[in-house]
Structure formats: structure tokens, C-alpha cells
Amino acid sequence: MNALTDGLDDPLKPLGVAGGVFLVLAAAGTIVGAPWTTQAAASGAVVQVLGAVLMAVLGAVLAYVSWTDE
């Protein structure tokens, strides 16, 4: 194939790592965007921040599982 995929056991490994990193960065952007300033109720902001934290955890797990050979 090419130099990148020849050195990998699984050619989809970079896609999993990139997807995980994207999820972590998107979650960080959501939290940095201060959703509690734009929500009318505090409960909406709490749900949005909780979702962003869960998305960051999911992205980190996806990147870790894609990177390691388990």
C-alpha cells in the first residue's frame, strides 16, 4: 500500500486514533466554549458539560484501544 500502512498491523489504526483525538478535541472545545453562559437553565448546561466529558472519555478510550495491540 504505502509507507504508513505497511508498518502497521491494521491499516485502520490511524483512523481510530484520529477519530479518538478528534472526539477529545471537540469535547475540549465544547467545555472551553462555556456552555453555562448560553443556556437559559443550569440543568441544560450541566447536561451539555456531562455529555462533553463523556465524549472526551469515549475519545480517549477509542484512541487508546486503537493505538495499543490488545
Backbone as JSON, one array per atom type, in Angstrom:
{
  "sequence": "MNALTDGLDDPLKPLGVAGGVFLVLAAAGTIVGAPWTTQAAASGAVVQVLGAVLMAVLGAVLAYVSWTDE",
  "N": [[0.83, -1.18, 0.0], [1.14, 1.8, 1.19], [3.79, 3.75, 2.76], [2.91, 4.38, 5.34], [0.79, 2.59, 6.01], [2.03, 0.15, 5.59], [3.71, -0.31, 7.74], [2.04, -0.87, 9.81], [0.0, -3.08, 11.75], [-2.72, -3.14, 11.45], [-4.49, -1.47, 9.03], [-6.47, 0.34, 9.64], [-5.86, 1.48, 12.02], [-4.7, 4.18, 12.23], [-6.98, 5.65, 11.63], [-8.74, 5.11, 13.75], [-7.27, 6.22, 15.89], [-7.1, 8.9, 15.07], [-9.83, 9.54, 15.02], [-10.46, 9.26, 17.75], [-8.81, 11.26, 18.88], [-9.97, 13.48, 17.67], [-12.52, 13.45, 18.88], [-11.83, 13.99, 21.55], [-10.72, 16.56, 21.28], [-12.94, 17.97, 20.28], [-14.66, 17.77, 22.45], [-13.21, 19.2, 24.35], [-13.29, 21.71, 23.14], [-16.01, 22.23, 23.36], [-16.34, 22.46, 26.13], [-14.59, 24.58, 26.69], [-15.92, 26.54, 25.36], [-17.74, 27.48, 27.15], [-20.56, 26.55, 27.95], [-22.39, 27.11, 29.95], [-22.86, 29.79, 29.93], [-24.56, 30.33, 27.86], [-26.84, 28.87, 28.11], [-30.23, 28.82, 29.14], [-31.2, 27.62, 31.44], [-29.67, 26.13, 34.29], [-29.62, 23.4, 34.35], [-29.56, 22.56, 31.7], [-27.01, 23.33, 30.92], [-25.5, 21.71, 32.6], [-26.11, 19.17, 31.62], [-25.02, 19.42, 29.06], [-22.27, 19.83, 29.59], [-21.71, 17.44, 30.94], [-22.18, 15.63, 28.86], [-20.11, 16.41, 27.15], [-17.87, 15.73, 28.67], [-18.19, 12.95, 28.83], [-17.92, 12.4, 26.11], [-15.25, 13.08, 25.73], [-14.01, 11.13, 27.31], [-14.82, 8.82, 25.95], [-13.55, 9.29, 23.47], [-10.85, 9.24, 24.28], [-10.63, 6.6, 25.16], [-11.17, 5.25, 22.75], [-8.98, 6.11, 21.17], [-6.89, 5.02, 22.69], [-7.44, 2.24, 22.64], [-7.24, 1.81, 19.9], [-4.58, 2.42, 19.47], [-3.04, 0.68, 21.06], [-2.01, -2.78, 21.09], [-4.15, -4.83, 21.72]],
  "CA": [[0.0, 0.0, 0.0], [2.06, 2.93, 1.28], [4.73, 3.65, 3.88], [2.21, 4.46, 6.61], [0.03, 1.38, 6.3], [2.89, -1.03, 5.57], [4.3, -0.5, 9.06], [1.0, -1.11, 10.8], [-0.68, -4.37, 11.69], [-4.08, -2.87, 10.99], [-4.48, -0.19, 8.31], [-7.47, 1.26, 10.19], [-5.37, 2.02, 13.28], [-4.63, 5.64, 12.24], [-8.33, 6.2, 11.61], [-9.24, 5.04, 15.12], [-6.55, 7.19, 16.71], [-7.53, 10.23, 14.65], [-11.2, 9.73, 15.48], [-10.41, 9.47, 19.19], [-8.25, 12.59, 19.14], [-10.98, 14.45, 17.28], [-13.56, 13.49, 19.91], [-11.28, 14.68, 22.72], [-10.6, 17.99, 20.96], [-14.29, 18.54, 20.18], [-15.16, 17.9, 23.81], [-12.5, 20.33, 24.96], [-13.85, 22.93, 22.56], [-17.34, 22.43, 23.93], [-16.2, 22.93, 27.5], [-13.96, 25.89, 26.64], [-16.93, 27.47, 24.87], [-18.54, 27.89, 28.31], [-21.99, 26.39, 27.65], [-23.23, 27.63, 31.04], [-23.19, 31.2, 29.68], [-25.56, 30.47, 26.81], [-28.03, 28.08, 28.44], [-31.19, 29.55, 29.98], [-31.3, 26.93, 32.73], [-28.42, 25.48, 34.69], [-29.69, 21.96, 34.06], [-29.13, 22.36, 30.32], [-25.55, 23.44, 30.89], [-24.95, 20.52, 33.26], [-26.24, 18.05, 30.67], [-24.08, 19.64, 27.96], [-20.92, 19.58, 30.09], [-21.62, 16.0, 31.18], [-22.03, 14.99, 27.55], [-18.77, 16.71, 26.63], [-16.91, 14.93, 29.44], [-18.34, 11.57, 28.38], [-17.36, 12.33, 24.77], [-13.79, 13.08, 25.88], [-13.62, 9.8, 27.82], [-15.01, 7.88, 24.84], [-12.48, 9.53, 22.51], [-9.59, 8.77, 24.84], [-10.66, 5.13, 25.13], [-11.05, 4.84, 21.36], [-7.59, 6.3, 20.74], [-6.05, 4.07, 23.41], [-7.67, 0.89, 22.11], [-6.72, 1.77, 18.53], [-3.13, 2.54, 19.49], [-2.4, -0.5, 21.66], [-2.27, -4.05, 20.42], [-4.82, -5.72, 22.67]],
  "C": [[0.88, 1.26, 0.0], [2.89, 2.8, 2.54], [4.01, 3.67, 5.23], [1.52, 3.14, 6.94], [0.88, 0.12, 6.26], [3.48, -1.32, 6.94], [3.29, -0.82, 10.14], [0.39, -2.5, 10.63], [-2.07, -4.21, 11.09], [-4.11, -1.52, 10.29], [-5.53, 0.79, 8.82], [-7.04, 1.88, 11.52], [-5.26, 3.55, 13.27], [-6.02, 6.3, 12.24], [-8.94, 6.18, 13.01], [-8.58, 6.05, 16.03], [-6.99, 8.61, 16.35], [-8.96, 10.53, 15.1], [-11.26, 9.99, 16.98], [-9.88, 10.84, 19.56], [-9.25, 13.67, 18.77], [-12.07, 14.58, 18.34], [-13.07, 14.23, 21.15], [-11.18, 16.18, 22.46], [-11.97, 18.66, 20.85], [-14.91, 18.72, 21.56], [-14.5, 19.06, 24.54], [-13.02, 21.66, 24.43], [-15.23, 23.25, 23.1], [-17.25, 23.0, 25.34], [-15.58, 24.32, 27.54], [-14.96, 26.95, 26.17], [-17.91, 27.94, 25.93], [-20.04, 27.78, 28.05], [-22.9, 26.93, 28.74], [-23.57, 29.1, 30.84], [-24.29, 31.36, 28.65], [-26.84, 29.69, 27.09], [-28.93, 28.9, 29.37], [-31.29, 28.92, 31.37], [-29.98, 26.23, 33.02], [-28.44, 23.99, 34.35], [-29.25, 21.66, 32.63], [-27.62, 22.43, 30.18], [-24.9, 22.21, 31.52], [-25.0, 19.33, 32.31], [-25.22, 18.2, 29.54], [-22.63, 19.38, 28.41], [-20.72, 18.1, 30.37], [-21.44, 15.24, 29.87], [-20.65, 15.22, 26.95], [-17.71, 15.89, 27.36], [-16.98, 13.46, 29.01], [-17.76, 11.39, 26.97], [-15.84, 12.3, 24.82], [-13.29, 11.72, 26.37], [-13.73, 8.77, 26.7], [-13.9, 8.05, 23.79], [-11.14, 9.03, 22.99], [-9.52, 7.25, 24.82], [-10.5, 4.62, 23.7], [-9.62, 4.99, 20.86], [-6.66, 5.3, 21.41], [-6.2, 2.66, 22.84], [-7.13, 0.77, 20.69], [-5.19, 1.74, 18.53], [-2.45, 1.28, 20.01], [-2.79, -1.76, 20.9], [-2.9, -5.03, 21.41], [-5.77, -6.64, 21.95]]
}
